[in-house]
Amino acid sequence: MQDDALNSAAVLLKSASFKDKSKAVDLLSAHAGEQAGMVLEAFLDNRLYTAKTDKRLVIADSRGDAYAVTDALTNEDLGRTSKSGLKIITLNNSLRRQIREALALLDLRHPDANRRLAAVNQLLDRPAAEHAQLLQPLLQQEQDARVREAMQIVTALGALTSDDVQQHLSAIETLEGNVHPAVRNGLAKLQRTAQDPAVMKKIGQVLESIQSKLQVYRFIENMFFGLSLGSVLVLAAIGLAITFGVMGVINMAHGELIMLGAYTTYVIQLLLPDNIGASVLIAIPAAFVVSGLVGIAIERGVIRFLYGRSLETLLATFGISLILQQAVRSIFSPLNRSVATPAWMSGSWEINSALSLTLNRLYILVFVLLVFAALYIVLKTTSLGLQVRAVSYN
């Protein structure tokens, strides 16, 4: 039966009519087999052809001047041929949308939960009543919480496209509190066309509730961005507070010491190009050591002779900052240098569709809190901390 469906689809795909090709896509979608998915993917990627010699439907991949050809129905290797021996199966934008939906429907039964989730999210773009009917039996079998939630959204959005008022009310109840953009779009679309007062009232309440949640999530996101950005300045401020509070020195080269730490990270990544994740862990203490050694050199070579003379110290450290800047320009060039982000710091922590926290900012915030906690413990519980606090008082 499956072979019959594939053969029928192959005949329709060879037709010049886009309507016939659309019917072929429907047949392949209903086939629900791995080979059907391969044919649809090849069709979408413009890799589906007809062999001019025997009119066979084939998948062809460019290999330099020739094409590697396989049978689209049996996956049999047919060797190589020139482009002149092939005729491409053409498609239009409407067919592309249909193929993407068909591939999504095929992936709904895939054993990988991420593939199923991607397939359901694909259906969110164009919710329809038939999608709701298709997902109902799958929803009862689904074990993954993320996929199940996405299926519930698609099912409810599909119900919104029907003409049944009770289905509308039930779907709106299901979608209440969900901040996914597709939910807001679906409810707003129904609000423009709904005639029933109860439906319109319920939609208004749900949209107002969603908007309130979005405002809260935006506030949390802005707070997170502000704290992560400010945390870098906190590190700089801690250093300035200690040097000025203990030594009475206004260090105009403090920013350049931070710059040296950044270039230390860059150099270590150049030395370890195949292990970016480990390079960052090495660069953290290395940046402290390099900046600390330069700071010691500045203190022993310049600042120790200028204690109690604030203006001269300010001018001297300003001159040192210019020297450090020019030294970096001479060594690394004035062009910006990028530092690669390791895989474990990339991506984001998605709390919901309206709020996600980028991992690199989260790591920065945690790192600053750890540094601040370590400094607090040193100042409060060690003899060195006691001496530092004593000097700052007198």
N, C-alpha and C positions, 0 to 999 in steps of 0.2 A: 504493500500500500504506500509505504514511504517512497519507494523507488518510482512508483507511478506518479506521485506528486512532484518529485524532482524532474522526471522526464517531461511532465506537462508544463512545469515552470520553465524548463529549458526551451521548449518550443515557443512559448509566449515571449521569452526574453529575446529571441532572435527576430521577433516581429519589429517592424518599423514604427508601429503604433505605441504611443506612450500609455494608452489605456490597457493594452495587452501586457505591457511591462508592469503596470500597476497590479494587474491580476496575478502576475507571476510572483511579485513581492508578497502578496497576500498568501499565495500557496506556500511559499517558502517559510513564511512566518508561522503558518499552521503546521508545517512539517515538524518543527521543534527538534531538529537534529543538528549535529555538529557540522555536517556537510552543508546544510542549508545556511548556517551562520557564515561559513567560509565563503559561499557564493555571494551572499549579501554584502559582506565586507569588501570583497573584490569588486563588486558592482559599485559600491559607494566610493572606492578608491580609484575608479577608472582602470581597473586591472582585468576586467571581464571582456573577453573577445570571442569572436567566432572564427574558427580556422577556415580559411578559404578553400582548402583542398577537400575536406570531408564535412564541412559545415558543423563540426563538433564545437560545443561550448567549452571554452578553455579559460584558465586563469594564467596570465602571462606577466612575468616580472622582468624588468629591464636588466640586462647583464652586458653593459657596454654597447657593442654594435648589434647584439642579438638579444632575443627574449627567451627566458626559460619558461617552458610551457607545461602545464599539468591539466589533466581532464577535470573540469569543474564538478562533474557528478561522481566520479570514482576516485579522484585524486591520483590517477595514474600519471607517472612521469612520461612526458611525450618528447623529451629532449629540448633542442633549441631550434629556433626559426627566426627569420628576419621579420621586421615590422610589416613588410609588404605582403607577407603571408597571413596577416591577421586583420580582422575587421572589428573595431571597437564597438561594444554595446553602449549606445549613448543614453544619457539620462538628463532630466531637468531638475529644477529646484524642488518642485512638488514631489518628485520621486525620491530625492535626497531626504526630505523630511519623512517620507513614508518608510524609507529604508532604516533611518535612525530609530524610528518607533518600532519597526519590526525587530531590529537587533536588540532593542531594550526588552521587548516581549520574550525573545528567546533566552535572554540572560536572566529572566525572572526565576527560572528553574535551575540556574547554575549553582553548583555546590559551594562556591566561594561567596561568602556574605557580602564582601565588598563589591563584587560584580553585580549581585542582586540589588544592592543599595544604589549603585550607579544606574542600573536599569530603571528602578523605580523613580529616581530623580529625573531621568530623561522623560518620563511620562508626566512629570509635574509641569513641564512647559506647555503641554496641550492636553489638559484634563478633558475626559469624555466619559459619557455614561457607560460605553462598552468597556472602558478600562476598569471601571468599578466592578462590573460583572465578572471580568476576567480575574481580578485580584481577590474577590471574595473567597473562593476555595483555597487560594494560596495563603491568604491571611490567617486562616485557621491552622495551617500547617507550619507557618513561619515561627522559628525559635529565636532568631536574633532580634533584640529589642529595637535597634536602630532601624532595621529593615521593616519591622512590624509597624513602627511609628510612621515611617514614610508611606507604607502601604495604606495605613488608615487615612493619611492626608489625601492621597490620590483618590481613594474610594470616596471620601467625603466631597472632594472637589468635583469628582465625576457626578455625584448625586446632585450637586448644585446646577448642573447643566440640564437636568430633567425638568419636566413640567409639573411634577407632583409637589404640592405645598408641604405635605408631611415629610417628604424626603428632604426638602429644603430645611425645614426646622430641625430635623434630626441631624443633618450634616452640619448645620451651623452650631448645634450643641457640641458636636464632636470637635469642631475646629476652634471652639472658644479657648482663648488664652494662647493659641499657637501663633508665634511671631514670624513664621516662614513667609518670605515675600509672596510666594504663590498663593498662600492663604489670603493675604490682604488683597491681592489682585482679584482672586476669585470672588471674594465677598463684595468688593467694590463693584465688580461687573454685575453681579446679581442685584445689588442695590439700585443700579441704574435702570434695570428692567423689571424688577419685582412689582407686582400689583397688590399682593396681599399685605394688609397693614401689620399683621403679626410678624410676618417675615421681615418687613422693613424695619420694624421696631427692634427685633432681635439682632439684625445685622448692625444697626446703629450702636447698640449696646456692646456687641462683641468688638466692633472696630474701635470704639472708644477705649475699651479695656486693653486691646492690643497696643494702641497708641500710647497709653500710660506706661505699659511695660517697656515699650521701645525707648521712651524717655529715660526710664531708670537704667536700662542697659547702656544707652549712650553716655549717661553720666558716669557709670562704672568704667566704661571704656576710656573716656576722657581722663578720669582719675588715674587709671592704670598707665596711660601714655604719659601723663604729667609726672607721676611718681617715678617711672622708669627713666624719663629724660632728666628729671631733677636729681635722681640718685647719682648720676655722673658728676653733677655739680657739687653734690654733698661730699664726694670723695675729695674733690679739689678744695672745698671749703674746710674740710677737716685738716688738711695739710697746712693751709694758710693760717688757720686758727692756732695750730700748735706752734708754727714758726714765729708768728707774731706774738702770741701769748707768752711763750717761754723765752724767746730770744729777742723779742722787740724788733724783729726784722720784717720789713715789707718786701717780700720776694717777688719782683716783677718777672722773674724767669720761671715761676711756678708752672705756668701753662706749657712752657717748653719742656719741662721735666715729664709732664704727662705725654707730650708728643714723643719723647724718647721711648717711653714705655710702649706706645703704639708702634713705633718703627722696630722696636725689639720683637714684637709679635710678628711683624711683617718679615723680618729676617729669618726668624725661626721657621716660619711657614715656607720660606724659600729653601731652607735646609732640609725640611721634611715634607716635600710636595705630595708624597703618597700616603701620608698619615696626618691629615689635617686635624682630626679629632684629638690626637695625642699632642700635636703641636700647640694647641691652645692651652692645654693643661701644663705644658712645659713653659709656655710664654708668660703665664700669670706670675710665678715666682721670679722668672728671669726679668720681667719688666720692673718689678720692685727692686731687684738687685741693681740693675743698670741705672735706673733713676736715682736710687739711693747712693750709689758710688759717685755719680756726677754731682749730687747734692753735697756729699762729703767733700769732694774736690772744691766745689764753690765755697764752702764754709772755710776750709783750711787754707785755701789760696787767696780769698778776697775778703769775705765777710768778717773773719776774726779780727782783721785790722780796722774795721769800721764800726765796732760795737759802740752804741751810744750816739752815733751820728746818722740819724735817720735819713736825711736828705742824700748824703753821700752813698748810703747803702741802697737807697731806691734807684739812684742814677747808675750805680755799679751793676746791680742786678738787671736793670733795663738793658744795659750794654751787653751783659752776658746773654740775655734773651735773644738779642740780635745776632750775636756770634753763633749761638746754637741753631737759630733758624737758617743762617747762611751755610753752616756746616752741613745741615741736613739737605739743603738744596744742592750743594756741591756733590754730596755722596749719592743721593737718591734721585736727583733732578727735581725741578719745581713741580712736576706733574703729580697728580693725586695717585696714591698707591692703594690698591684695594686689598683688604684682608678677607680671605675666604671664611665663610661660616661653616663650621662642621655640621655633619648631618644631625647630630643629637641636639643641636641648637636651632635647627631650621624648622619651619612649619609653625603651626599654631595649635593652641588648645581650644577647640571649639566647644563652648559650653552649650550654645544653641545657635540657630541660624542667624540670630541678631547680635550675638556677642561671642567674639573669639579673641583670645589673648596670645600674642606672638611669643614664641618660646624664647627668642633672643632677649626680648625686653624683660621677660620673667626671670631669666638667669641673671641679668644685670641687677635687677632689684634684689634678688636673693643674695647675690655676691656682696652688694653694698651693705645689706643688713648684717651679713656675717663679719665683714670688715669692721663695721661700727661696733658690733657686739664684742669682737676681739679687742678693739682699742679700749672700750669701756672697761673690760675685765682687767686689762693691763694697767690702766690708770687707777683703778679702784682697789686692786688686790695685790699688786706687786710693789717691791721697793722702788723700782724704776718709776712706776707711776706716781708713787708718793713724792719722789724727788722732783718730777716734772711739775706736779701740782704745787709743790712748795716754791719752786722757782717762779711759777706764774703769779703766785701771791706776792712774793718779795724777791 
